[in-house]
Amino acid sequence: FVHVDLYRLEPEEVEELGLEERLAGDGVKVVEWADRLPFRVAGARVMEILRSGPDNDTARVLVERTAGAERRGDDR
């Protein structure tokens, strides 16, 4: 199990951490704020939690499967 929280980091800072190796291969990986990863993780499932309602008390979860481990460009 690998847990990574990228909340306070910029993509340039994330790149210096060498996470590509840690996130490759088998096992469960959880990456919070994954939009800050400067690369895609092969076979990853992306879960997005959207909050709404007057007190942000209603959540909707979207899960999608991503393809490939190609690097992200400006298409984030």
Sequence and secondary structure as in RCSB ss.txt:
>XXXX:A:sequence
FVHVDLYRLEPEEVEELGLEERLAGDGVKVVEWADRLPFRVAGARVMEILRSGPDNDTARVLVERTAGAERRGDD
R
>XXXX:A:secstr
 EEEE TT  HHHHHTTTHHHHHSSSS EEEETGGG SB  TT EEEEEEEESTTS EEEEEEEE     B  S 
 
